[in-house]
């Protein structure tokens, strides 16, 4: 059964990749942006911050119940870093992924 599922997933991936070449997008395939993850408490005070998604998830797991995981994208020149867009709360996505993985 799992071989069948793997074949179906591979076929869907091939179809999506083929369709993606026909879709106009304004997003580059690979971004040079720096991702910053922050675990914040319920009042928005940072408990941890860094560039490691794995560490961010570990900190979120150990944080109080109402903690949130935020991600922001930064562009940097040689002197300054600039926030690109808005910070996004990905707490629910991480929690749902954790539930599915159990």
Phi and psi restraints in degrees (range 20) as a CNS / XPLOR table:
assign (resid 1 and name C) (resid 2 and name N)
       (resid 2 and name CA) (resid 2 and name C) 1.0 -66.4 20.0 2
assign (resid 2 and name N) (resid 2 and name CA)
       (resid 2 and name C) (resid 3 and name N) 1.0 -30.4 20.0 2
assign (resid 2 and name C) (resid 3 and name N)
       (resid 3 and name CA) (resid 3 and name C) 1.0 -65.6 20.0 2
assign (resid 3 and name N) (resid 3 and name CA)
       (resid 3 and name C) (resid 4 and name N) 1.0 -40.3 20.0 2
assign (resid 3 and name C) (resid 4 and name N)
       (resid 4 and name CA) (resid 4 and name C) 1.0 -61.6 20.0 2
assign (resid 4 and name N) (resid 4 and name CA)
       (resid 4 and name C) (resid 5 and name N) 1.0 -45.1 20.0 2
assign (resid 4 and name C) (resid 5 and name N)
       (resid 5 and name CA) (resid 5 and name C) 1.0 -63.2 20.0 2
assign (resid 5 and name N) (resid 5 and name CA)
       (resid 5 and name C) (resid 6 and name N) 1.0 -43.1 20.0 2
assign (resid 5 and name C) (resid 6 and name N)
       (resid 6 and name CA) (resid 6 and name C) 1.0 -60.9 20.0 2
assign (resid 6 and name N) (resid 6 and name CA)
       (resid 6 and name C) (resid 7 and name N) 1.0 -40.2 20.0 2
assign (resid 6 and name C) (resid 7 and name N)
       (resid 7 and name CA) (resid 7 and name C) 1.0 -65.2 20.0 2
assign (resid 7 and name N) (resid 7 and name CA)
       (resid 7 and name C) (resid 8 and name N) 1.0 -41.4 20.0 2
assign (resid 7 and name C) (resid 8 and name N)
       (resid 8 and name CA) (resid 8 and name C) 1.0 -64.9 20.0 2
assign (resid 8 and name N) (resid 8 and name CA)
       (resid 8 and name C) (resid 9 and name N) 1.0 -41.2 20.0 2
assign (resid 8 and name C) (resid 9 and name N)
       (resid 9 and name CA) (resid 9 and name C) 1.0 -64.6 20.0 2
assign (resid 9 and name N) (resid 9 and name CA)
       (resid 9 and name C) (resid 10 and name N) 1.0 -43.5 20.0 2
assign (resid 9 and name C) (resid 10 and name N)
       (resid 10 and name CA) (resid 10 and name C) 1.0 -61.8 20.0 2
assign (resid 10 and name N) (resid 10 and name CA)
       (resid 10 and name C) (resid 11 and name N) 1.0 -41.1 20.0 2
assign (resid 10 and name C) (resid 11 and name N)
       (resid 11 and name CA) (resid 11 and name C) 1.0 -65.4 20.0 2
assign (resid 11 and name N) (resid 11 and name CA)
       (resid 11 and name C) (resid 12 and name N) 1.0 -43.3 20.0 2
assign (resid 11 and name C) (resid 12 and name N)
       (resid 12 and name CA) (resid 12 and name C) 1.0 -62.5 20.0 2
assign (resid 12 and name N) (resid 12 and name CA)
       (resid 12 and name C) (resid 13 and name N) 1.0 -40.6 20.0 2
assign (resid 12 and name C) (resid 13 and name N)
       (resid 13 and name CA) (resid 13 and name C) 1.0 -62.3 20.0 2
assign (resid 13 and name N) (resid 13 and name CA)
       (resid 13 and name C) (resid 14 and name N) 1.0 -44.0 20.0 2
assign (resid 13 and name C) (resid 14 and name N)
       (resid 14 and name CA) (resid 14 and name C) 1.0 -60.6 20.0 2
assign (resid 14 and name N) (resid 14 and name CA)
       (resid 14 and name C) (resid 15 and name N) 1.0 -43.4 20.0 2
assign (resid 14 and name C) (resid 15 and name N)
       (resid 15 and name CA) (resid 15 and name C) 1.0 -63.2 20.0 2
assign (resid 15 and name N) (resid 15 and name CA)
       (resid 15 and name C) (resid 16 and name N) 1.0 -43.9 20.0 2
assign (resid 15 and name C) (resid 16 and name N)
       (resid 16 and name CA) (resid 16 and name C) 1.0 -64.6 20.0 2
assign (resid 16 and name N) (resid 16 and name CA)
       (resid 16 and name C) (resid 17 and name N) 1.0 -40.6 20.0 2
assign (resid 16 and name C) (resid 17 and name N)
       (resid 17 and name CA) (resid 17 and name C) 1.0 -64.4 20.0 2
assign (resid 17 and name N) (resid 17 and name CA)
       (resid 17 and name C) (resid 18 and name N) 1.0 -39.0 20.0 2
assign (resid 17 and name C) (resid 18 and name N)
       (resid 18 and name CA) (resid 18 and name C) 1.0 -65.6 20.0 2
assign (resid 18 and name N) (resid 18 and name CA)
       (resid 18 and name C) (resid 19 and name N) 1.0 -43.7 20.0 2
assign (resid 18 and name C) (resid 19 and name N)
       (resid 19 and name CA) (resid 19 and name C) 1.0 -67.1 20.0 2
assign (resid 19 and name N) (resid 19 and name CA)
       (resid 19 and name C) (resid 20 and name N) 1.0 -34.5 20.0 2
assign (resid 19 and name C) (resid 20 and name N)
       (resid 20 and name CA) (resid 20 and name C) 1.0 -63.4 20.0 2
assign (resid 20 and name N) (resid 20 and name CA)
       (resid 20 and name C) (resid 21 and name N) 1.0 -26.6 20.0 2
assign (resid 20 and name C) (resid 21 and name N)
       (resid 21 and name CA) (resid 21 and name C) 1.0 -71.8 20.0 2
assign (resid 21 and name N) (resid 21 and name CA)
       (resid 21 and name C) (resid 22 and name N) 1.0 -16.6 20.0 2
assign (resid 21 and name C) (resid 22 and name N)
       (resid 22 and name CA) (resid 22 and name C) 1.0 -96.6 20.0 2
assign (resid 22 and name N) (resid 22 and name CA)
       (resid 22 and name C) (resid 23 and name N) 1.0 -2.2 20.0 2
assign (resid 22 and name C) (resid 23 and name N)
       (resid 23 and name CA) (resid 23 and name C) 1.0 -101.5 20.0 2
assign (resid 23 and name N) (resid 23 and name CA)
       (resid 23 and name C) (resid 24 and name N) 1.0 130.7 20.0 2
assign (resid 23 and name C) (resid 24 and name N)
       (resid 24 and name CA) (resid 24 and name C) 1.0 -78.8 20.0 2
assign (resid 24 and name N) (resid 24 and name CA)
       (resid 24 and name C) (resid 25 and name N) 1.0 132.0 20.0 2
assign (resid 24 and name C) (resid 25 and name N)
       (resid 25 and name CA) (resid 25 and name C) 1.0 -134.6 20.0 2
assign (resid 25 and name N) (resid 25 and name CA)
       (resid 25 and name C) (resid 26 and name N) 1.0 146.5 20.0 2
assign (resid 25 and name C) (resid 26 and name N)
       (resid 26 and name CA) (resid 26 and name C) 1.0 -96.6 20.0 2
assign (resid 26 and name N) (resid 26 and name CA)
       (resid 26 and name C) (resid 27 and name N) 1.0 -2.0 20.0 2
assign (resid 26 and name C) (resid 27 and name N)
       (resid 27 and name CA) (resid 27 and name C) 1.0 -96.2 20.0 2
assign (resid 27 and name N) (resid 27 and name CA)
       (resid 27 and name C) (resid 28 and name N) 1.0 132.6 20.0 2
assign (resid 27 and name C) (resid 28 and name N)
       (resid 28 and name CA) (resid 28 and name C) 1.0 -70.6 20.0 2
assign (resid 28 and name N) (resid 28 and name CA)
       (resid 28 and name C) (resid 29 and name N) 1.0 154.7 20.0 2
assign (resid 28 and name C) (resid 29 and name N)
       (resid 29 and name CA) (resid 29 and name C) 1.0 -65.3 20.0 2
assign (resid 29 and name N) (resid 29 and name CA)
       (resid 29 and name C) (resid 30 and name N) 1.0 -41.0 20.0 2
assign (resid 29 and name C) (resid 30 and name N)
       (resid 30 and name CA) (resid 30 and name C) 1.0 -123.7 20.0 2
assign (resid 30 and name N) (resid 30 and name CA)
       (resid 30 and name C) (resid 31 and name N) 1.0 128.0 20.0 2
assign (resid 30 and name C) (resid 31 and name N)
       (resid 31 and name CA) (resid 31 and name C) 1.0 -102.1 20.0 2
assign (resid 31 and name N) (resid 31 and name CA)
       (resid 31 and name C) (resid 32 and name N) 1.0 142.3 20.0 2
assign (resid 31 and name C) (resid 32 and name N)
       (resid 32 and name CA) (resid 32 and name C) 1.0 -91.8 20.0 2
assign (resid 32 and name N) (resid 32 and name CA)
       (resid 32 and name C) (resid 33 and name N) 1.0 5.8 20.0 2
assign (resid 32 and name C) (resid 33 and name N)
       (resid 33 and name CA) (resid 33 and name C) 1.0 -67.8 20.0 2
assign (resid 33 and name N) (resid 33 and name CA)
       (resid 33 and name C) (resid 34 and name N) 1.0 150.6 20.0 2
assign (resid 33 and name C) (resid 34 and name N)
       (resid 34 and name CA) (resid 34 and name C) 1.0 -96.5 20.0 2
assign (resid 34 and name N) (resid 34 and name CA)
       (resid 34 and name C) (resid 35 and name N) 1.0 127.2 20.0 2
assign (resid 34 and name C) (resid 35 and name N)
       (resid 35 and name CA) (resid 35 and name C) 1.0 -95.3 20.0 2
assign (resid 35 and name N) (resid 35 and name CA)
       (resid 35 and name C) (resid 36 and name N) 1.0 130.4 20.0 2
assign (resid 35 and name C) (resid 36 and name N)
       (resid 36 and name CA) (resid 36 and name C) 1.0 -115.7 20.0 2
assign (resid 36 and name N) (resid 36 and name CA)
       (resid 36 and name C) (resid 37 and name N) 1.0 125.5 20.0 2
assign (resid 36 and name C) (resid 37 and name N)
       (resid 37 and name CA) (resid 37 and name C) 1.0 -103.8 20.0 2
assign (resid 37 and name N) (resid 37 and name CA)
       (resid 37 and name C) (resid 38 and name N) 1.0 140.0 20.0 2
assign (resid 37 and name C) (resid 38 and name N)
       (resid 38 and name CA) (resid 38 and name C) 1.0 -136.1 20.0 2
assign (resid 38 and name N) (resid 38 and name CA)
       (resid 38 and name C) (resid 39 and name N) 1.0 132.9 20.0 2
assign (resid 38 and name C) (resid 39 and name N)
       (resid 39 and name CA) (resid 39 and name C) 1.0 -101.3 20.0 2
assign (resid 39 and name N) (resid 39 and name CA)
       (resid 39 and name C) (resid 40 and name N) 1.0 121.7 20.0 2
assign (resid 39 and name C) (resid 40 and name N)
       (resid 40 and name CA) (resid 40 and name C) 1.0 -120.5 20.0 2
assign (resid 40 and name N) (resid 40 and name CA)
       (resid 40 and name C) (resid 41 and name N) 1.0 149.6 20.0 2
assign (resid 40 and name C) (resid 41 and name N)
       (resid 41 and name CA) (resid 41 and name C) 1.0 -79.0 20.0 2
assign (resid 41 and name N) (resid 41 and name CA)
       (resid 41 and name C) (resid 42 and name N) 1.0 -178.4 20.0 2
assign (resid 41 and name C) (resid 42 and name N)
       (resid 42 and name CA) (resid 42 and name C) 1.0 -64.6 20.0 2
assign (resid 42 and name N) (resid 42 and name CA)
       (resid 42 and name C) (resid 43 and name N) 1.0 -20.1 20.0 2
assign (resid 42 and name C) (resid 43 and name N)
       (resid 43 and name CA) (resid 43 and name C) 1.0 -91.6 20.0 2
assign (resid 43 and name N) (resid 43 and name CA)
       (resid 43 and name C) (resid 44 and name N) 1.0 -0.3 20.0 2
assign (resid 43 and name C) (resid 44 and name N)
       (resid 44 and name CA) (resid 44 and name C) 1.0 91.7 20.0 2
assign (resid 44 and name N) (resid 44 and name CA)
       (resid 44 and name C) (resid 45 and name N) 1.0 5.1 20.0 2
assign (resid 44 and name C) (resid 45 and name N)
       (resid 45 and name CA) (resid 45 and name C) 1.0 -79.2 20.0 2
assign (resid 45 and name N) (resid 45 and name CA)
       (resid 45 and name C) (resid 46 and name N) 1.0 130.8 20.0 2
assign (resid 45 and name C) (resid 46 and name N)
       (resid 46 and name CA) (resid 46 and name C) 1.0 -67.9 20.0 2
assign (resid 46 and name N) (resid 46 and name CA)
       (resid 46 and name C) (resid 47 and name N) 1.0 128.3 20.0 2
assign (resid 46 and name C) (resid 47 and name N)
       (resid 47 and name CA) (resid 47 and name C) 1.0 -97.1 20.0 2
assign (resid 47 and name N) (resid 47 and name CA)
       (resid 47 and name C) (resid 48 and name N) 1.0 -31.9 20.0 2
assign (resid 47 and name C) (resid 48 and name N)
       (resid 48 and name CA) (resid 48 and name C) 1.0 -156.3 20.0 2
assign (resid 48 and name N) (resid 48 and name CA)
       (resid 48 and name C) (resid 49 and name N) 1.0 150.0 20.0 2
assign (resid 48 and name C) (resid 49 and name N)
       (resid 49 and name CA) (resid 49 and name C) 1.0 -151.0 20.0 2
assign (resid 49 and name N) (resid 49 and name CA)
       (resid 49 and name C) (resid 50 and name N) 1.0 144.3 20.0 2
assign (resid 49 and name C) (resid 50 and name N)
       (resid 50 and name CA) (resid 50 and name C) 1.0 176.8 20.0 2
assign (resid 50 and name N) (resid 50 and name CA)
       (resid 50 and name C) (resid 51 and name N) 1.0 -177.1 20.0 2
assign (resid 50 and name C) (resid 51 and name N)
       (resid 51 and name CA) (resid 51 and name C) 1.0 -99.4 20.0 2
assign (resid 51 and name N) (resid 51 and name CA)
       (resid 51 and name C) (resid 52 and name N) 1.0 1.2 20.0 2
assign (resid 51 and name C) (resid 52 and name N)
       (resid 52 and name CA) (resid 52 and name C) 1.0 -97.5 20.0 2
assign (resid 52 and name N) (resid 52 and name CA)
       (resid 52 and name C) (resid 53 and name N) 1.0 116.3 20.0 2
assign (resid 52 and name C) (resid 53 and name N)
       (resid 53 and name CA) (resid 53 and name C) 1.0 -63.9 20.0 2
assign (resid 53 and name N) (resid 53 and name CA)
       (resid 53 and name C) (resid 54 and name N) 1.0 -39.1 20.0 2
assign (resid 53 and name C) (resid 54 and name N)
       (resid 54 and name CA) (resid 54 and name C) 1.0 -62.4 20.0 2
assign (resid 54 and name N) (resid 54 and name CA)
       (resid 54 and name C) (resid 55 and name N) 1.0 -46.4 20.0 2
assign (resid 54 and name C) (resid 55 and name N)
       (resid 55 and name CA) (resid 55 and name C) 1.0 -65.5 20.0 2
assign (resid 55 and name N) (resid 55 and name CA)
       (resid 55 and name C) (resid 56 and name N) 1.0 -36.5 20.0 2
assign (resid 55 and name C) (resid 56 and name N)
       (resid 56 and name CA) (resid 56 and name C) 1.0 -60.5 20.0 2
assign (resid 56 and name N) (resid 56 and name CA)
       (resid 56 and name C) (resid 57 and name N) 1.0 -43.5 20.0 2
assign (resid 56 and name C) (resid 57 and name N)
       (resid 57 and name CA) (resid 57 and name C) 1.0 -67.3 20.0 2
assign (resid 57 and name N) (resid 57 and name CA)
       (resid 57 and name C) (resid 58 and name N) 1.0 -38.0 20.0 2
assign (resid 57 and name C) (resid 58 and name N)
       (resid 58 and name CA) (resid 58 and name C) 1.0 -62.9 20.0 2
assign (resid 58 and name N) (resid 58 and name CA)
       (resid 58 and name C) (resid 59 and name N) 1.0 -43.8 20.0 2
assign (resid 58 and name C) (resid 59 and name N)
       (resid 59 and name CA) (resid 59 and name C) 1.0 -64.2 20.0 2
assign (resid 59 and name N) (resid 59 and name CA)
       (resid 59 and name C) (resid 60 and name N) 1.0 -41.1 20.0 2
assign (resid 59 and name C) (resid 60 and name N)
       (resid 60 and name CA) (resid 60 and name C) 1.0 -61.2 20.0 2
assign (resid 60 and name N) (resid 60 and name CA)
       (resid 60 and name C) (resid 61 and name N) 1.0 -39.8 20.0 2
assign (resid 60 and name C) (resid 61 and name N)
       (resid 61 and name CA) (resid 61 and name C) 1.0 -62.1 20.0 2
assign (resid 61 and name N) (resid 61 and name CA)
       (resid 61 and name C) (resid 62 and name N) 1.0 -36.5 20.0 2
assign (resid 61 and name C) (resid 62 and name N)
       (resid 62 and name CA) (resid 62 and name C) 1.0 -89.0 20.0 2
assign (resid 62 and name N) (resid 62 and name CA)
       (resid 62 and name C) (resid 63 and name N) 1.0 -11.0 20.0 2
assign (resid 62 and name C) (resid 63 and name N)
       (resid 63 and name CA) (resid 63 and name C) 1.0 -76.3 20.0 2
assign (resid 63 and name N) (resid 63 and name CA)
       (resid 63 and name C) (resid 64 and name N) 1.0 163.2 20.0 2
assign (resid 63 and name C) (resid 64 and name N)
       (resid 64 and name CA) (resid 64 and name C) 1.0 -57.5 20.0 2
assign (resid 64 and name N) (resid 64 and name CA)
       (resid 64 and name C) (resid 65 and name N) 1.0 162.6 20.0 2
assign (resid 64 and name C) (resid 65 and name N)
       (resid 65 and name CA) (resid 65 and name C) 1.0 -55.5 20.0 2
assign (resid 65 and name N) (resid 65 and name CA)
       (resid 65 and name C) (resid 66 and name N) 1.0 -37.2 20.0 2
assign (resid 65 and name C) (resid 66 and name N)
       (resid 66 and name CA) (resid 66 and name C) 1.0 -93.6 20.0 2
assign (resid 66 and name N) (resid 66 and name CA)
       (resid 66 and name C) (resid 67 and name N) 1.0 13.6 20.0 2
assign (resid 66 and name C) (resid 67 and name N)
       (resid 67 and name CA) (resid 67 and name C) 1.0 -68.2 20.0 2
assign (resid 67 and name N) (resid 67 and name CA)
       (resid 67 and name C) (resid 68 and name N) 1.0 154.4 20.0 2
assign (resid 67 and name C) (resid 68 and name N)
       (resid 68 and name CA) (resid 68 and name C) 1.0 -127.5 20.0 2
assign (resid 68 and name N) (resid 68 and name CA)
       (resid 68 and name C) (resid 69 and name N) 1.0 153.9 20.0 2
assign (resid 68 and name C) (resid 69 and name N)
       (resid 69 and name CA) (resid 69 and name C) 1.0 -111.4 20.0 2
assign (resid 69 and name N) (resid 69 and name CA)
       (resid 69 and name C) (resid 70 and name N) 1.0 119.7 20.0 2
assign (resid 69 and name C) (resid 70 and name N)
       (resid 70 and name CA) (resid 70 and name C) 1.0 -111.9 20.0 2
assign (resid 70 and name N) (resid 70 and name CA)
       (resid 70 and name C) (resid 71 and name N) 1.0 148.3 20.0 2
assign (resid 70 and name C) (resid 71 and name N)
       (resid 71 and name CA) (resid 71 and name C) 1.0 -131.4 20.0 2
assign (resid 71 and name N) (resid 71 and name CA)
       (resid 71 and name C) (resid 72 and name N) 1.0 138.3 20.0 2
assign (resid 71 and name C) (resid 72 and name N)
       (resid 72 and name CA) (resid 72 and name C) 1.0 -134.8 20.0 2
assign (resid 72 and name N) (resid 72 and name CA)
       (resid 72 and name C) (resid 73 and name N) 1.0 151.7 20.0 2
assign (resid 72 and name C) (resid 73 and name N)
       (resid 73 and name CA) (resid 73 and name C) 1.0 -107.8 20.0 2
assign (resid 73 and name N) (resid 73 and name CA)
       (resid 73 and name C) (resid 74 and name N) 1.0 136.2 20.0 2
assign (resid 73 and name C) (resid 74 and name N)
       (resid 74 and name CA) (resid 74 and name C) 1.0 -127.9 20.0 2
assign (resid 74 and name N) (resid 74 and name CA)
       (resid 74 and name C) (resid 75 and name N) 1.0 140.3 20.0 2
assign (resid 74 and name C) (resid 75 and name N)
       (resid 75 and name CA) (resid 75 and name C) 1.0 -106.5 20.0 2
assign (resid 75 and name N) (resid 75 and name CA)
       (resid 75 and name C) (resid 76 and name N) 1.0 141.4 20.0 2
assign (resid 75 and name C) (resid 76 and name N)
       (resid 76 and name CA) (resid 76 and name C) 1.0 -135.0 20.0 2
assign (resid 76 and name N) (resid 76 and name CA)
       (resid 76 and name C) (resid 77 and name N) 1.0 134.9 20.0 2
assign (resid 76 and name C) (resid 77 and name N)
       (resid 77 and name CA) (resid 77 and name C) 1.0 -103.0 20.0 2
assign (resid 77 and name N) (resid 77 and name CA)
       (resid 77 and name C) (resid 78 and name N) 1.0 -165.0 20.0 2
assign (resid 77 and name C) (resid 78 and name N)
       (resid 78 and name CA) (resid 78 and name C) 1.0 -70.1 20.0 2
assign (resid 78 and name N) (resid 78 and name CA)
       (resid 78 and name C) (resid 79 and name N) 1.0 -21.1 20.0 2
assign (resid 78 and name C) (resid 79 and name N)
       (resid 79 and name CA) (resid 79 and name C) 1.0 -113.2 20.0 2
assign (resid 79 and name N) (resid 79 and name CA)
       (resid 79 and name C) (resid 80 and name N) 1.0 -39.5 20.0 2
assign (resid 79 and name C) (resid 80 and name N)
       (resid 80 and name CA) (resid 80 and name C) 1.0 -128.8 20.0 2
assign (resid 80 and name N) (resid 80 and name CA)
       (resid 80 and name C) (resid 81 and name N) 1.0 157.1 20.0 2
assign (resid 80 and name C) (resid 81 and name N)
       (resid 81 and name CA) (resid 81 and name C) 1.0 -111.9 20.0 2
assign (resid 81 and name N) (resid 81 and name CA)
       (resid 81 and name C) (resid 82 and name N) 1.0 144.0 20.0 2
assign (resid 81 and name C) (resid 82 and name N)
       (resid 82 and name CA) (resid 82 and name C) 1.0 -129.2 20.0 2
assign (resid 82 and name N) (resid 82 and name CA)
       (resid 82 and name C) (resid 83 and name N) 1.0 130.0 20.0 2
assign (resid 82 and name C) (resid 83 and name N)
       (resid 83 and name CA) (resid 83 and name C) 1.0 -67.2 20.0 2
assign (resid 83 and name N) (resid 83 and name CA)
       (resid 83 and name C) (resid 84 and name N) 1.0 133.5 20.0 2
assign (resid 83 and name C) (resid 84 and name N)
       (resid 84 and name CA) (resid 84 and name C) 1.0 -110.2 20.0 2
assign (resid 84 and name N) (resid 84 and name CA)
       (resid 84 and name C) (resid 85 and name N) 1.0 114.8 20.0 2
assign (resid 84 and name C) (resid 85 and name N)
       (resid 85 and name CA) (resid 85 and name C) 1.0 76.7 20.0 2
assign (resid 85 and name N) (resid 85 and name CA)
       (resid 85 and name C) (resid 86 and name N) 1.0 -154.0 20.0 2
assign (resid 85 and name C) (resid 86 and name N)
       (resid 86 and name CA) (resid 86 and name C) 1.0 -111.9 20.0 2
assign (resid 86 and name N) (resid 86 and name CA)
       (resid 86 and name C) (resid 87 and name N) 1.0 154.1 20.0 2
assign (resid 86 and name C) (resid 87 and name N)
       (resid 87 and name CA) (resid 87 and name C) 1.0 -68.7 20.0 2
assign (resid 87 and name N) (resid 87 and name CA)
       (resid 87 and name C) (resid 88 and name N) 1.0 140.2 20.0 2
assign (resid 87 and name C) (resid 88 and name N)
       (resid 88 and name CA) (resid 88 and name C) 1.0 -116.2 20.0 2
assign (resid 88 and name N) (resid 88 and name CA)
       (resid 88 and name C) (resid 89 and name N) 1.0 134.1 20.0 2
assign (resid 88 and name C) (resid 89 and name N)
       (resid 89 and name CA) (resid 89 and name C) 1.0 -86.1 20.0 2
assign (resid 89 and name N) (resid 89 and name CA)
       (resid 89 and name C) (resid 90 and name N) 1.0 113.5 20.0 2
assign (resid 89 and name C) (resid 90 and name N)
       (resid 90 and name CA) (resid 90 and name C) 1.0 -109.2 20.0 2
assign (resid 90 and name N) (resid 90 and name CA)
       (resid 90 and name C) (resid 91 and name N) 1.0 15.5 20.0 2
assign (resid 90 and name C) (resid 91 and name N)
       (resid 91 and name CA) (resid 91 and name C) 1.0 -55.3 20.0 2
assign (resid 91 and name N) (resid 91 and name CA)
       (resid 91 and name C) (resid 92 and name N) 1.0 -49.3 20.0 2
assign (resid 91 and name C) (resid 92 and name N)
       (resid 92 and name CA) (resid 92 and name C) 1.0 -64.4 20.0 2
assign (resid 92 and name N) (resid 92 and name CA)
       (resid 92 and name C) (resid 93 and name N) 1.0 -38.3 20.0 2
assign (resid 92 and name C) (resid 93 and name N)
       (resid 93 and name CA) (resid 93 and name C) 1.0 -61.8 20.0 2
assign (resid 93 and name N) (resid 93 and name CA)
       (resid 93 and name C) (resid 94 and name N) 1.0 -45.8 20.0 2
assign (resid 93 and name C) (resid 94 and name N)
       (resid 94 and name CA) (resid 94 and name C) 1.0 -63.9 20.0 2
assign (resid 94 and name N) (resid 94 and name CA)
       (resid 94 and name C) (resid 95 and name N) 1.0 -44.1 20.0 2
assign (resid 94 and name C) (resid 95 and name N)
       (resid 95 and name CA) (resid 95 and name C) 1.0 -63.9 20.0 2
assign (resid 95 and name N) (resid 95 and name CA)
       (resid 95 and name C) (resid 96 and name N) 1.0 -41.0 20.0 2
assign (resid 95 and name C) (resid 96 and name N)
       (resid 96 and name CA) (resid 96 and name C) 1.0 -65.8 20.0 2
assign (resid 96 and name N) (resid 96 and name CA)
       (resid 96 and name C) (resid 97 and name N) 1.0 -40.0 20.0 2
assign (resid 96 and name C) (resid 97 and name N)
       (resid 97 and name CA) (resid 97 and name C) 1.0 -63.2 20.0 2
assign (resid 97 and name N) (resid 97 and name CA)
       (resid 97 and name C) (resid 98 and name N) 1.0 -39.2 20.0 2
assign (resid 97 and name C) (resid 98 and name N)
       (resid 98 and name CA) (resid 98 and name C) 1.0 -63.7 20.0 2
assign (resid 98 and name N) (resid 98 and name CA)
       (resid 98 and name C) (resid 99 and name N) 1.0 -41.8 20.0 2
assign (resid 98 and name C) (resid 99 and name N)
       (resid 99 and name CA) (resid 99 and name C) 1.0 -64.4 20.0 2
assign (resid 99 and name N) (resid 99 and name CA)
       (resid 99 and name C) (resid 100 and name N) 1.0 -42.4 20.0 2
assign (resid 99 and name C) (resid 100 and name N)
       (resid 100 and name CA) (resid 100 and name C) 1.0 -65.6 20.0 2
assign (resid 100 and name N) (resid 100 and name CA)
       (resid 100 and name C) (resid 101 and name N) 1.0 -35.2 20.0 2
assign (resid 100 and name C) (resid 101 and name N)
       (resid 101 and name CA) (resid 101 and name C) 1.0 -73.0 20.0 2
assign (resid 101 and name N) (resid 101 and name CA)
       (resid 101 and name C) (resid 102 and name N) 1.0 -12.8 20.0 2
